[in-house]
Amino acid sequence: QLQLVESGGGLVQPGGSLRLSCATSGFSLNYHTVGWFRQAPGKEREGVSCVTPSRSKIYSADSVKGRFTISRDTANNTVYLHVSSLKLEDTAIYYCAVRGTAYSCSDSVAAYDYWGRGTQVTVSS
């Protein structure tokens, strides 16, 4: 069974940084695309970043380019999202998700088949 568990969220001041982790099981990062999404209160879930099995395509939303970096550790089956220069508007629940069969990156919620429960990131002074 495919499973994803996020961790690493918390309360951070504007300009601060966090490293979010997505621990995966039941599938190999060498064969599946994993994406990070976020959902702020009252807003739709939006794609933030994703990485393909070959790492040939790494997508990042315009709102986070230069501030968020996705990486992965295939030996530990974990995908990371390094978030820095955080802004108040980055406050959201952050989710990771995996595509069951397709390899390409996508920022569409519908393109992903399995999801974690999320980790809360709150940016506040």
C-alpha positions, 0 to 999 in steps of 0.5 A: 500500500502506498503511503506518504507521511509529512513532517517538519512543519511549525511556527516560523517568523517571516524570513525564516526557513524549514525543511519539510519531509515526506516519508514514503513507503510502498513504492520506489522514488525511482519510478514515481513522481512526487509532488508538494502542494499547499492549501491556505485557509479558504483557498484551493490546494495548489501545486508547489513543486514536484520531482520526476523519477529521473529528476529530469523535470523539477517544477516549481510554482512562480510564487516560490521560485528561488525560495523553495527547493525540492530534493529527495533521498532514494535510500531513505525513501524521503522527499524534502521541501526546503522552504526559505525566505518565508512570507506570511502568505506561505502559511498553509497546510503542506501536502505531498502526493504521488502519481500512481502511473504517470511520470511527468510533473503536474501541478494539478491535484487530480493528477496525483493518486495518493496523498499524505495528511499534511503538515502545518506551516505558520508564518507569523511575527 
